[in-house]
Amino acid sequence: MRKVLLSALVIGTFSVASAGEISDPVVKKLLEKGVITEKEALELDKKKAPTFSKSKKLKFGGKAYIGYTFTDINNGSDSGSFEVRRGYFVTKFYFNSKDHIRFTYDVSWQYHKEKESEGKEISLKVKHLYLYKDISKVIPGTAFELGIAHTPWLDYEEHSGWWYRSISKTFYEASDGAHLLPSADAGIDFKTKFEYFSAEYGVFDGEGYDHIGRSDKGNKPNKPMIEGRVTWHVLGGGKKKPKPLTQRYANISVHALNSYNHRGSDYDFSVLQFHAVYNQPLFLIAGQYLDANWDDPDAKDNDGKGYSFNFELRPFMKNKLAFFGRYDKWDARGSSYDRKMYIYGVAYHLNKYVTWIINGINVDYDNDNTKDYTKYMITAELHY
């Protein structure tokens, strides 16, 4: 009798504990009455239980640039190291088929901000945190990003004319190119897209996402930056990001900005840029001319004129093997900053997740050869 009571107590306790794990009240009652087994109850409850989320759809993704770089510095010490050059982790919470919130972590490999002499370190920043809202019912073909959003130029160029961000930033942003502003900033960015025309325009803080809240050149109160891009999509395709290995496209763009009291200085900063790109599966060719004007006497590096050309040739393996090159020329107001950069290499697009790249970069300063260097790089560009 004692064994029977003990067994009943154990079974009853187990049933109550199991029932406590069931969220659906009907399934829970059927288990308590002994109509179904615990296994059947858990299977039914799993099928009927809702997934609690404030989002109709949750998307994760990102990219990473991992590799090895050997640097031969003119009049300096050579060095080589493995690098996690960049890592992006993107989360999107969708309210409907278009509207969403985007959050992007940015992992970068850079010099220590306070003590550059200590070398490079892994840094974690927030690159994007914005609300994306479609307003095409009010303004045809238009949506906006509000928060730490894209700025109108760089995301466009990196997805049309220069596909090798993993080894070098674009001419507009690269430290040995024009060395201007990054691809995200606090503000509001409008995007208008049609088949043969697209535009992106907005108002931003003007520091760039990695300088938010900082006044690099003075203590003036912050004033906004106005920036915009217009693009003629000669062959169409303005509504979607192109696929260079399989599609043909030709775009002509004008880009301009004006940043008032730029980065806390007493001076305004302006940029005017022209860009054109033609692509077909066999090859890509692109070029641009850029004029930047910042009257700050200490900003000799960022004030100047320059141009850049780049190409890709994909003759083999169904366009998966690409030979590429780029030439940048920057004439800064401070003559010691005049420079040229040569980029050359080969890429193999293994699949949509992995691209392997082997390349070299030569930088030549016209009047200061202590800044000259050559890099040799091996890169795994990962998309996930």
N, C-alpha and C positions, 0 to 999 in steps of 0.2 A: 504493500500500500504506500509505504514511504517513497519507493522508487517511482511509482505512478504519479504521486503528487509532485515529486521533484522534476520528473520529465514534463509534466503539464506546466509547471512554473517556468522551466527553461523555454519551452515552446511558446508560451504566452508572452514571456519577456522578449523573445526574438521577434515575434509577430508584431508586437507593439513598436519595437525599435524599427523594424522594417517598414511598418505602416507610417511611422513618423518621417521616413524618407520620401514618401509618396506625396506629390504636390496636388494631384487631381483628386478631389473628394469622392467621386464615384468609384474610381479604382481603389482608393483607400478603403472604402466601406466593403467592397467585394472581397478584398484581402482579409479584412477582419472577420467576415462571415464565413471564410473558408471556401468561397465559391471558386476562387482562382489561387494559384500558387504564387509564392513570392517572386519567382522568376518571371511569370506571366504578368504580374503587377508592374514590375520594373520596366518590362518591355512596352506595356501599354502606356505607362506614365511618360516614358521617354518619347513616344510618338505623339502624345497629346500635349506635353508640356511646351509652353511658348518660350521663345528666346527673348529675354528682356533686353531691349535696346531702344534708345531714343532715336536711332538711325534706321532708315529703311534699308540701307546698304552700307557696309563698312569695307573699305579697300585699303590694302597695305601694298607697299612697293618701295622701290628706291634703286640706287646704283652705288657702286664703289669702284675706286681706282687704286689698284694695288700694284706695286712694282719695285724695281731696283734702278737706282740712278748712280752713275759714276760721273763726277764733275771734275774737269781739268781746268783749273783757274789760272789765268795768265798772271805771272808774278806772285803766285800764291801756292797754297798746299792743295794737292789733289785729295778727293774724298769720294767714298762710295757707301751707299746704305740702302737697305730695304725700307720702303715707305708705304704707309697707308695715306696716300695723298688726299683722298677725299672719300667721304662716305655719307650718303643721304638716306634717311629713312622717312618715308612719306606715309601719312595716315590721312584718309579722307572719310568724313562722315556725311553721307548723302541724306537729304530730306526728301528728295524726289529724283527724277532721272537726271537733273542738271545741277540743282542748287546743293551746295555742300560747304563744309568747313574743312580746311586743309591745314595740317601741322607737319612741318618738316624739320627734323634734326639734321644738323650739318657737322660732321666730324672732319676736321682739317688737320693737316700736318704743317705747322708753322713755327716761326721763331718765338721764343718766350717773350711775351709782351713787355714785361718789366725788365728782364735781363736777357737781352738778345745774345750776349756773350756765352750764355749757358747752352745755346743751341736750340734745336727744334723740340717741340712737344706736341702731343695730341690735344687738340682743343675741341670742345663741344659747344655749339651755338644753335640758336633757333634761327633758321633761315626764312621760313614761311609760317605765318599764323594768320590766316585770313578767312573771311566769309566770301564765297563765290555766289553771286546772285544773277540769274538770267533775267534781263529786263527787255527782252525782244518784243514783248507785247506793247511796250511803251516806246522804245527806240529799236527799230528793226535790226536784227542780227547782232544785238549788243548785250553784253554782260559786264559785271564789274567785280573786282577783288578789293576788299576793304580790310586793312590791317597791315601786317608785314607782307607786302605783296610783290609780285613781279614788277619790274620796271620795263618800259616799252621796247628796249632794244635787244639786250643780250640773249634772252630766251629765244627770240626770233632768229637771231643769227646762228646760235648753236644748234638750231633745228632746221637750218636751210643751207647755210654756206660754209660753216666750219664744224665738222663732226668729231673733232679730236680734243675735246675739252679735257680728257684724261691726261694728256701730255702737255698741253699749253692752253691758257685762257685765250680768248679772242684778242685781236690787235687792240680793240677798244679798251680792254681791261688788263691785259698782261703787263707786268711790272717792267718788262723790257720792250713793250710796245708803246701805246699811248699812255697807259697807266692811269685811267680815269676812274670810273665808278663801277661798283658791282651790280649784280643782276637782281637785287631785291632791296626794298626800302619800305619804311613806314609811310603809308599814304593810301590813296585810292587810285586804282588802275582800271580804266575802261577798255574793253576789247570789242571791236566791231569787225565782223567777218562776213564777207560775201565771196562768191565764186571767183571773181576777177579783181577784187579789191579788199584790203584789210587795213585796219588802223588800230593803233593802241596809244592811249593818251591818258594823262592823269596829273595829280598833284601829290608831291612827296615831301618828306622832311629834307632830303638832299644830302644826308650823310652817308647813306648806304647802310644795309642791315648790320654790318660788322662795326659801325661807328655810331649807332644810335645813342643819343645822349652825350656824345663827346664833341668838344669844340677844339679841333686840331690847330686852327690858325688864329684864334682870338677868343674874345669873350662877348661878342655881340649876341643879342637874343636871336633865337632861331627864326628864320623866315623860310617860306616854302620854295620848292623847286617845281617848275612846270616842264613836263617832258612829253614828247609825242613822236610817233612813227606812222608814216603812210606807205603802203606797198601796193604796187600794181602787179598782179599775178597774170602775166602775159598769156600763159597757157591754161589759166584756171587753177583750181585747187586751193583757193584762199580760205576755205572753211576748215581744212584739216591740216595737220602736220604732215609734211611729205615723207615718202619712203624712198630714199635716194637709190637703193639697189634695184628697185623695180619700176620706178616712175620717172617721168620727164616733167620738168618744171622750169620756168624762167621768171624771176622776180626782179623788180627795180624798186628801190626804197629810198626815202629821205627821212632822216632822223634829226631831231633838234631838241635842245633843252636850255633852260636858263635857271640857275640856282642863285637866289638872292642872299647876300651876306654868306657866301658859301662856307660851310663848316666853321661858322662863328667869326669869319674874317670881316674886314671892312669892304670887301670887294665881291662883285657878282662874277659868276662863272657861266660860260655859255659854250655850247657845242653845236656844230652843224656837220652832218655826215651824209654822204651819198654811197649807196651800195647796190651792186648788181650781182646776180648769180644765175648760171644756167647749168642744169643737171639732166643727164640721161643715164641709164644703167651703165653705160660704158665709161663715162667720165663726168667730172664736175669741174667748173671753173668759176671763180668768184673774185671780186675786187672792190675796193672801197677807198674813198678819200675822206679825211677827217680834219676839221679845223676847230681847235679848242682855244678859248680865250679866258684867262684868269689873270687879272691885273695885279694880284697880290705879288709884291716884289720877292717874297720867299717861295713862291710856287713855280720856280723855273723849270721843274721837271714836267708838270702837268699842263703848261701853257705852250702851245706849239701847233704845228701842222704835220700831217703825215699820210701815208698810204700803205696799202697792203694788198697782195695778191696770193691766192692759194688755188691748188688744183688737186684732183684725184684722178687716177687712171685705173680702171678695173677690167683688165683684158682677159682674165683667166678664171676658171672654176666658178662659172655662173655669177660673176661679179663679186664673189666673196673675197677675193684677193685684191687688195688695193695698194697702189703706190701713190704717195702724196707728198706735197711740198708747200711751203709758204715763205713769202718774203715780206718783211715789215721794214718800213723806213720812217723814223720819227725825228723831226727837226724841232727841238725845243728852244724856247727863248734863251734859256741858259745853255750856251754852246757846249759846255762840258757834258750835257745830257743827250746830245745828238747821238743816235745809235741806229744800227741795223740788226735784224734778227733773221736767221735762216733756219727753217725747220724742214726736215726730210725724213722719210721713213716708209715702212711697209706695214700693212694691217691685214689680218686674216679674221673674217667674221665667221667664227666657228658655228654659231647659232644665234638665236635672238637673246640669249643670256650672256654669252661670252665673246669678247673680241680680244685677240692678241695683237700687240703692237710692238715693233722694234723701230727705234728712231734716234736721230741725233738733232741737237740744237746748237747753233753757233751764234753768239752775241758779240757784236763789234761796236765799241764806243769810239766815235771819230776822234775825240780829243782827250780821252782818258783810258789808256789801254790797261790800267789796273783793274778795270771793271769787266774786261773781256773774259769770256769763258766758253767752254764746249761741254755739252752734256751728251751722254749716251744712256739710253733708257730702254728698259723692257717693262711692258705694262700688261696687266690683265684688267680689262674693263668689264665690269660685271653689272648686269641688269637683272633685277629680281622683283 
